[in-house]
Protein backbone atom coordinates (compact mmCIF):
# COMPACT_ATOMS: atom_id res chain seq x y z
CA UNK A 1 0.00 0.00 0.00
CA UNK A 2 2.70 2.47 1.00
CA UNK A 3 4.93 1.49 -1.92
CA UNK A 4 2.08 1.97 -4.38
CA UNK A 5 1.28 5.39 -2.90
CA UNK A 6 4.93 6.42 -3.12
CA UNK A 7 5.10 5.28 -6.74
CA UNK A 8 1.96 7.21 -7.64
CA UNK A 9 3.14 10.39 -5.92
CA UNK A 10 6.56 10.21 -7.57
CA UNK A 11 4.94 9.65 -10.97
CA UNK A 12 2.67 12.66 -10.42
CA UNK A 13 5.67 14.76 -9.41
CA UNK A 14 7.52 13.72 -12.56
CA UNK A 15 4.54 14.66 -14.73
CA UNK A 16 4.24 18.04 -13.02
CA UNK A 17 7.95 18.79 -13.47
CA UNK A 18 7.78 17.71 -17.12
CA UNK A 19 4.76 19.93 -17.75
CA UNK A 20 6.37 22.96 -16.11
CA UNK A 21 9.52 22.36 -18.18
CA UNK A 22 7.41 22.29 -21.35
CA UNK A 23 5.73 25.55 -20.35
CA UNK A 24 9.11 27.19 -19.69
CA UNK A 25 10.45 26.06 -23.07
CA UNK A 26 7.28 27.29 -24.79
CA UNK A 27 7.53 30.70 -23.12
CA UNK A 28 11.23 31.01 -23.97
CA UNK A 29 10.52 30.00 -27.57
CA UNK A 30 8.21 32.97 -27.97
N, C-alpha and C positions, 0 to 999 in steps of 0.2 A: 504494500500500500504506500509506504513512504517512498520507496524507490520510484514507483510509478509517478507519484506526485512531483518528485524532484525532476524526473525526466520531462514531464509536461511543462513545468515551470521554466526549465532551462531551454526547452524548445521554443516556448513563447518569448523568452528573452532574446533568443537568437533571431527570431522573426522580427521583433521590434527593432533590434539593432540594425538588421538588414534593411528594413523599411526606412529608418531614419537616414541610413547611409545613402539610399537611393534618392531620398528627398534632397539631401545635401548636394549630391552630384547634379541633380536636376536644376537646383537653384544656381549652382556655380556655372552650369552650362549656359544658362541664360544670362 
